[in-house]
Amino acid sequence: MVDLIPSPESVMDILTDTNAYRKGHFIYPNGKHASHYFQMPLAFRYYDNARVMSVGLSRMFRMEKAISSRLPKVSVISPSPGGIMVAFGVREALTAEQIYWAELEDGKRQFRQYIGKGDVYPAIIVDDILRSGRAMKETFDLVKELGTEVIGCGTIVRFEDSPTEFNGVPVKSLMTFDVNFYDTEEAWKSSRDSTDAAEEKVRF
């Protein structure tokens, strides 16, 4: 079963071939500078890529008895629209019965109306990429507020300095990546990561 989980190298090949992984000079919304940027939807626009990565992540969950023993009465939840493709792929591979996704409204992460306590099965929270961990943490707390147990967390790509667990629930990922962020353009230019690329502002 482990052999059916794509290697970090093969995941990076997919992201590079689809330009979901990019090199250059990027300025993030928080003002920090970096030489690398991931735009995961560019990889997930191809169904075969989405299936390979989502099924691979699902197999990591299925190997956990605490998760496999709860199937199919499990919900798979995305913290945001960006992870919906992952959530659908993982749900299909696990034959889990429910799927949800959270949205930001007035600065607060929440589910759509009429989802209440007792509605959500034991939850697996998945996303396409884990940067700061804020979205997954907020979704974790949102699920707990509904009285639901979180039995798994996972992502396709995890930044090395992002959380490795939430309230004792480890984060599973197909690959980790070390992105060095710099507070100023001068700091970035003086680093070994700098290039001659023109700066590009990214939204998220």
ZASE-327578 format. One line per field, with one value per residue (C-alpha): residue in one letter; x, y, z. Coordinates in steps of 0.5 Angstrom, whole numbers. Layout:
# ZASE-327578
r <- (a, ...)
u <- (X, ...)
v <- (Y, ...)
w <- (Z, ...)
END
This chain:
# ZASE-327578
r <- (m, v, d, l, i, p, s, p, e, s, v, m, d, i, l, t, d, t, n, a, y, r, k, g, h, f, i, y, p, n, g, k, h, a, s, h, y, f, q, m, p, l, a, f, r, y, y, d, n, a, r, v, m, s, v, g, l, s, r, m, f, r, m, e, k, a, i, s, s, r, l, p, k, v, s, v, i, s, p, s, p, g, g, i, m, v, a, f, g, v, r, e, a, l, t, a, e, q, i, y, w, a, e, l, e, d, g, k, r, q, f, r, q, y, i, g, k, g, d, v, y, p, a, i, i, v, d, d, i, l, r, s, g, r, a, m, k, e, t, f, d, l, v, k, e, l, g, t, e, v, i, g, c, g, t, i, v, r, f, e, d, s, p, t, e, f, n, g, v, p, v, k, s, l, m, t, f, d, v, n, f, y, d, t, e, e, a, w, k, s, s, r, d, s, t, d, a, a, e, e, k, v, r, f)
u <- (0, 6, 8, 2, 3, 7, 14, 15, 20, 14, 9, 14, 15, 7, 7, 13, 10, 4, 7, 4, 11, 14, 21, 22, 22, 15, 12, 7, 0, 4, 10, 15, 19, 21, 24, 18, 11, 6, -1, -4, -10, -6, -4, -11, -14, -12, -16, -11, -6, -12, -13, -6, -5, -11, -12, -4, -6, -12, -8, -4, -11, -13, -7, -9, -14, -17, -19, -20, -25, -29, -31, -35, -39, -33, -33, -28, -27, -23, -22, -23, -25, -18, -18, -24, -21, -17, -23, -27, -21, -20, -27, -28, -22, -24, -32, -33, -40, -40, -36, -36, -32, -31, -31, -29, -35, -33, -27, -29, -28, -35, -39, -46, -52, -56, -50, -51, -48, -49, -49, -42, -39, -32, -28, -21, -19, -15, -12, -8, -2, -1, 3, 2, -3, -8, -14, -13, -13, -19, -23, -21, -23, -30, -31, -30, -35, -40, -38, -35, -28, -22, -19, -14, -11, -7, -5, -1, 4, 7, 12, 17, 16, 8, 5, 6, 0, -7, -9, -5, -7, -1, -1, 0, 3, 6, 11, 15, 18, 23, 21, 25, 21, 25, 22, 25, 27, 34, 34, 32, 37, 43, 41, 43, 36, 36, 35, 35, 27, 23, 18, 11, 6, 2, -5, -5)
v <- (0, 5, 4, 7, 13, 18, 20, 27, 27, 25, 30, 36, 33, 34, 41, 43, 41, 44, 51, 50, 51, 57, 60, 68, 74, 74, 78, 75, 79, 80, 83, 78, 76, 69, 66, 60, 60, 55, 56, 49, 49, 49, 42, 40, 43, 36, 30, 25, 29, 31, 24, 21, 26, 26, 18, 18, 22, 18, 12, 15, 16, 9, 6, 9, 4, 10, 13, 6, 3, 9, 9, 10, 15, 20, 27, 30, 38, 43, 49, 54, 53, 52, 45, 43, 39, 35, 34, 31, 26, 24, 23, 19, 14, 13, 12, 17, 19, 27, 33, 40, 46, 52, 59, 66, 71, 78, 75, 69, 62, 58, 53, 55, 56, 50, 46, 45, 40, 33, 34, 33, 26, 25, 29, 29, 36, 37, 42, 43, 47, 48, 55, 58, 53, 59, 56, 49, 51, 55, 50, 45, 50, 50, 43, 42, 48, 43, 38, 33, 30, 31, 24, 27, 32, 32, 37, 35, 40, 43, 48, 46, 51, 50, 46, 39, 37, 41, 39, 32, 30, 30, 33, 28, 31, 28, 33, 38, 44, 49, 56, 62, 68, 75, 81, 86, 86, 88, 82, 77, 80, 79, 72, 65, 65, 71, 71, 76, 75, 81, 82, 79, 80, 74, 74, 68)
w <- (0, 2, -5, -8, -5, -10, -7, -6, -12, -17, -13, -15, -22, -23, -20, -24, -30, -29, -27, -20, -17, -19, -18, -18, -14, -10, -5, -1, 2, 8, 5, 6, 0, -3, -9, -9, -10, -11, -14, -13, -17, -24, -22, -20, -26, -29, -27, -27, -23, -18, -17, -16, -11, -7, -7, -5, 1, 2, 3, 8, 12, 11, 14, 21, 24, 28, 22, 17, 23, 23, 15, 12, 17, 16, 14, 9, 10, 7, 10, 4, -3, -5, -2, -5, -10, -5, -1, -6, -8, -1, 0, -6, -5, 2, 1, 6, 7, 8, 5, 7, 6, 10, 8, 10, 11, 15, 17, 20, 18, 18, 15, 11, 14, 17, 19, 27, 32, 31, 23, 22, 22, 25, 21, 17, 15, 8, 4, -2, 1, 9, 9, 16, 18, 20, 16, 18, 25, 25, 21, 27, 32, 28, 28, 35, 36, 33, 38, 32, 33, 29, 27, 21, 18, 11, 6, -1, 1, 7, 9, 13, 18, 19, 24, 24, 29, 31, 38, 38, 31, 26, 19, 14, 7, 1, 1, 5, 2, 5, 3, 6, 7, 8, 11, 6, -1, 1, 6, 0, -5, 0, 1, -3, -6, -10, -17, -23, -24, -24, -17, -18, -12, -11, -8, -3)
END
